[in-house]
Amino acid sequence: MLRTVDTDVVVLSTALFNQINVTELWVSFGTGKNCRLIPVHTISKTLGPQKSMSLLMFHAFTGCDQTSFFLNRGKKTAWQTSKVYKDAEESFAVLSRAPPSVEELHNHMSTIERFVILMYDRTSSCESVDEARQELFTHKGRAIELIPPTSAALFQHAKRAVFQAAYVWGQALLRTPELPDPSDWGWRIGT
């Protein structure tokens, strides 16, 4: 049994459960009257190996302790979007496994962009976030803070999420994980 108040631990436990040699894993999550036991083994089995693994990138991409979140677009909205747009699951699973390259991330950016567009507007036919930004702002009258990020900003965010999901969390079970230079993955060192 693990005890935690941190959602990251629950996500990691669920995503990596299939890689550890146990039949059951319980997480005691929360404190006091809000404490509950979570059967990670049941959740992981229900989700299946790919969806469980995709949780690493999903969680990092939609906001965690190390990465930013999308304003007014929480985990629930993102989860509902992933149920509608199944291509995101495969991209998130691939990008959760170390070591993806920046080029591999580029190969998945069209899927990631479409996922983000659908988080902001389920009826949009736009394929690029820049196009969706223009449509939502000019034609639908959305406030600037209620539209998706630019494609450049989204790419930087995706790089940071991949670094966290694949390199940090994806290697959590390794004794000596190999981490690339964070500055190659959207982080600035010393500023």
C-alpha positions as CSV (number, residue, x, y, z in Angstrom):
1,M,0.0,0.0,0.0
2,L,1.1,3.5,-0.8
3,R,0.0,6.6,1.1
4,T,-0.1,10.0,-0.6
5,V,-2.0,13.2,-0.9
6,D,-0.4,13.8,-4.4
7,T,-2.4,12.9,-7.5
8,D,0.9,12.4,-9.4
9,V,1.5,9.3,-7.2
10,V,-1.9,7.8,-8.1
11,V,-1.3,8.4,-11.8
12,L,2.1,6.9,-11.8
13,S,0.9,3.9,-9.8
14,T,-1.8,3.3,-12.3
15,A,0.3,3.8,-15.4
16,L,3.2,1.7,-14.2
17,F,1.3,-1.1,-12.4
18,N,1.7,-3.5,-15.3
19,Q,5.5,-3.2,-15.1
20,I,5.8,-4.2,-11.4
21,N,5.5,-7.7,-10.1
22,V,2.5,-7.5,-7.8
23,T,-1.1,-8.7,-8.1
24,E,-2.6,-5.9,-6.1
25,L,-1.7,-2.3,-5.3
26,W,-3.7,0.0,-3.1
27,V,-3.2,3.7,-2.7
28,S,-4.4,5.5,0.4
29,F,-5.2,8.9,-1.0
30,G,-6.0,12.0,0.9
31,T,-6.2,12.9,4.6
32,G,-8.6,12.6,7.5
33,K,-12.2,12.2,6.5
34,N,-11.3,12.7,2.8
35,C,-8.9,9.7,2.8
36,R,-10.0,6.8,0.6
37,L,-8.5,3.6,-0.6
38,I,-7.9,3.4,-4.4
39,P,-7.5,-0.1,-6.0
40,V,-4.9,0.8,-8.6
41,H,-4.8,-2.8,-9.9
42,T,-8.5,-2.7,-10.7
43,I,-8.2,0.7,-12.4
44,S,-5.2,-0.4,-14.4
45,K,-6.9,-3.6,-15.5
46,T,-10.1,-1.7,-16.5
47,L,-8.2,0.8,-18.5
48,G,-5.9,-1.7,-20.2
49,P,-2.2,-1.4,-20.8
50,Q,-2.2,1.3,-23.5
51,K,-4.7,3.6,-21.8
52,S,-2.9,3.1,-18.4
53,M,0.4,4.0,-20.0
54,S,-1.1,7.0,-21.8
55,L,-2.0,8.5,-18.4
56,L,1.6,9.7,-17.9
57,M,1.4,12.0,-20.9
58,F,-2.2,12.8,-20.4
59,H,-1.5,13.9,-16.8
60,A,1.6,15.9,-17.7
61,F,0.0,17.5,-20.7
62,T,-3.2,18.6,-18.9
63,G,-1.3,19.9,-15.9
64,C,0.6,18.5,-13.0
65,D,3.0,19.7,-10.3
66,Q,5.7,20.3,-13.0
67,T,3.7,21.5,-16.0
68,S,1.1,24.2,-16.5
69,F,-2.6,23.5,-17.2
70,F,-5.0,24.9,-19.8
71,L,-7.0,27.8,-18.4
72,N,-10.6,26.8,-17.8
73,R,-10.0,23.3,-19.2
74,G,-9.6,20.8,-16.4
75,K,-8.9,17.1,-16.3
76,K,-12.5,16.2,-16.6
77,T,-12.9,18.2,-19.9
78,A,-9.7,16.7,-21.2
79,W,-10.8,13.1,-20.2
80,Q,-14.1,13.5,-21.9
81,T,-12.3,14.8,-25.0
82,S,-10.0,11.8,-25.0
83,K,-13.1,9.5,-25.0
84,V,-14.4,11.3,-28.1
85,Y,-11.1,11.7,-29.9
86,K,-9.5,8.2,-29.5
87,D,-6.3,9.1,-31.6
88,A,-5.1,11.1,-28.6
89,E,-4.8,7.9,-26.5
90,E,-2.3,6.3,-28.9
91,S,-0.2,9.5,-29.2
92,F,-0.2,9.9,-25.4
93,A,0.8,6.3,-24.9
94,V,3.7,6.5,-27.5
95,L,4.9,9.8,-25.9
96,S,4.8,8.3,-22.4
97,R,7.4,5.7,-23.3
98,A,11.0,6.7,-23.0
99,P,12.9,7.8,-25.0
100,P,10.9,9.7,-27.6
101,S,12.7,12.2,-29.7
102,V,11.6,15.8,-30.5
103,E,11.1,14.5,-34.1
104,E,8.7,11.9,-32.7
105,L,6.8,14.6,-30.9
106,H,6.6,16.5,-34.1
107,N,5.0,13.4,-35.7
108,H,2.2,13.5,-33.0
109,M,1.6,17.3,-32.9
110,S,-1.3,17.3,-35.4
111,T,-3.1,14.8,-33.1
112,I,-2.2,16.9,-30.1
113,E,-3.4,20.0,-31.8
114,R,-6.7,18.4,-32.7
115,F,-7.1,17.2,-29.1
116,V,-6.6,20.7,-27.8
117,I,-9.0,22.2,-30.3
118,L,-11.7,19.7,-29.3
119,M,-11.1,20.6,-25.6
120,Y,-12.0,24.1,-26.4
121,D,-14.7,23.5,-29.0
122,R,-16.1,20.0,-29.7
123,T,-17.8,21.1,-32.9
124,S,-14.8,22.7,-34.5
125,S,-13.5,21.3,-37.8
126,C,-10.2,23.1,-37.5
127,E,-7.0,21.1,-37.7
128,S,-4.5,23.7,-36.3
129,V,-4.7,25.6,-33.0
130,D,-3.8,28.8,-34.8
131,E,-6.8,28.4,-37.1
132,A,-9.0,27.5,-34.1
133,R,-7.8,30.6,-32.2
134,Q,-8.8,32.8,-35.0
135,E,-12.2,31.1,-35.5
136,L,-13.0,31.2,-31.7
137,F,-11.9,34.8,-31.3
138,T,-13.3,36.4,-34.4
139,H,-16.4,34.3,-35.3
140,K,-17.5,33.0,-31.9
141,G,-16.5,36.0,-29.8
142,R,-14.5,34.1,-27.2
143,A,-12.3,36.2,-24.9
144,I,-8.5,35.9,-25.6
145,E,-8.0,33.9,-22.4
146,L,-10.6,31.4,-23.4
147,I,-9.0,30.2,-26.6
148,P,-6.3,27.6,-27.1
149,P,-2.6,28.6,-27.0
150,T,-0.7,29.3,-30.2
151,S,1.0,26.4,-32.0
152,A,4.4,27.6,-30.9
153,A,3.3,27.8,-27.3
154,L,1.6,24.4,-27.5
155,F,4.7,22.8,-28.9
156,Q,6.8,24.1,-26.0
157,H,4.2,22.9,-23.6
158,A,4.1,19.5,-25.3
159,K,7.9,19.2,-25.1
160,R,7.8,19.9,-21.3
161,A,5.0,17.3,-20.9
162,V,7.0,14.7,-22.8
163,F,10.1,15.3,-20.7
164,Q,8.0,14.8,-17.5
165,A,6.0,11.9,-18.8
166,A,8.5,9.8,-20.7
167,Y,11.8,10.7,-19.2
168,V,11.1,11.4,-15.6
169,W,8.0,9.3,-14.9
170,G,8.5,6.8,-17.7
171,Q,11.8,5.8,-16.1
172,A,10.6,5.9,-12.5
173,L,11.3,2.2,-12.1
174,L,14.9,2.4,-13.3
175,R,17.7,2.6,-10.8
176,T,19.6,5.1,-12.9
177,P,17.3,6.9,-15.4
178,E,18.9,8.7,-18.3
179,L,17.6,12.2,-18.6
180,P,18.3,14.4,-21.6
181,D,19.2,18.1,-21.2
182,P,16.0,19.8,-20.1
183,S,16.7,22.8,-22.3
184,D,16.2,20.5,-25.3
185,W,12.6,19.9,-24.0
186,G,11.3,23.4,-23.5
187,W,12.9,24.2,-20.2
188,R,15.2,27.1,-19.5
189,I,18.0,26.6,-17.0
190,G,19.0,29.3,-14.7
191,T,16.3,31.9,-15.6
